[in-house]
Structures are given as structure tokens and as C-alpha cells.
Amino acid sequence: MDAEKPPTLTERKRAAILRAAAESFRHEGFVATSTDRIAERAGVSKRTLYNHFPSKDALFDAVFEGYWARLLTLSQPLQSSTQGIEERLLAFARERLAVLLDPEVLGIFRAVMAESMRAPELARAWRRDASYEELLGISTLLEEETARGRLQVQNQELAAAHLWGLVFGGLFWSGVMHVHGHVSPTYRDQVAREGVRTFLARYGAADPPAASAGRNRKAGANKPAKGTST
């Protein structure tokens, strides 16, 4: 197997420009950030910056494409056939919250929310072609677990919105708006666990396949063999 090739100088410069732009947008805002400042922060010339990105708007769009790409890696749920339904949903929640609550992710969305009041065109950073439930793979997970008989979901869109609200939405939006400051891992895990349990109280199957099979096996083991008396 061939070793992965190291990035070229051009690729390293492009990555440095994107990092510098993201940092500038988070801390200084889009309007106040200049391409001169980004180039200085990235350690490149302004000409090099414009060779990669023709304008500050193009750079803004590229920065957000990078953040959305991180979220898109979560579009498929965790694959597991051995975990119980509560454990699977909790693992699913923890993985996604780790990305959603990353300070960089929260910071860039916070900056856009603040500045889109003065510059409405920046609202294009908010993705329009997919809901949060689709983006995070919630809808896919619910469809799969309903087919397995471990969830009872009649209205998938509504159930996905409920899971988003119980587990993800409150933490994400309070983080974007900086309502509570830093959320501890303990509290984040508590929200995820209680949210999953509340969701399962409404949508969990009353008799999931694994539990049913276990009871059937136990009943078979306790059943007297033919020809014996009890």
C-alpha cells in the first residue's frame, strides 16, 4: 500500500489561508476582516491569497464549505448490530455532539449569526438543502431502527425533530448564542442520556425483537420435554 503523499506547498498555503480566514471571521467578524489581515495571519502575500480565492466572499464560502464537510461526515449513523437501542442512540448522540459543540464550529456560526443582521447576504452560510435531522443522519437512523423493529415511528419527520430537540438543539443553539458559556462533558453527557431515554419512552418498541427472542429462548428452556410429568 502506497504511503499517503504529503501536501504540496500550494496545498499547505491554501490550508493556511483557510485557517487564518476562519480565525479572523470568528474573532473579528466578516465585515471587519480584511484580506490584508488574513494574508498576514496566514504568512502569505496578498497576491498568493488572491491566486487561491478571488475575493473575501469566495474565501468566506470556502471556509463554510469546510465546516459543513465536517458535519456531512456524520450523515450516516453508527453501524452496529450488537448494541442495545439505548446504547446505540447514546453513542450516536455523543459522536455528533462532539462535532456540533466544537468551539470552532460554535464560534464561526456565532459570528455569522451576529453579522447576518447587518449583512443579510451572509445568511447563505446556513445550509438550505438539508435539515439538521438529515444532515446529522438522524432520519437515516430512525428509518433503520424502525425497520429493525426497535423503534415505533409513524411520522419520521416529527420523530427526527423530537430527537434533535431533546438531544442536540438546546446544546447547539445555546452554544451558538453563548448562553451558558462552556458546557462540561458531564453535563453534555447527561443531556444526551436523558434525551435518549425520553425519546425511547415515546418511540421505543414495546417488545423489541432482541427482548422477544430472549424471552422465547427462556420459555423454551423451561418447557418440560414431551413424556415427562411436571
Secondary structure, 3 states (H helix, E strand, C coil): CCCCCCCCHHHHHHHHHHHHHHHHHHHHCCCCCCHHHHHHHHCCCHHHHHHHCCCHHHHHHHHHHHHHHHHHCCCCCCCCCCCCHHHHHHHHHHHHHHHHCCHHHHHHHHHHHHHCCCCHHHHHHCCCCCCHHHHCCHHHHHHHHHHCCCECCCCHHHHHHHHHHHHHHHHHHHHHCCCCCCCCHHHHHHHHHHHHHHHHHHHECCCCHHHHHHHHHHHHHHCCCCCCCC
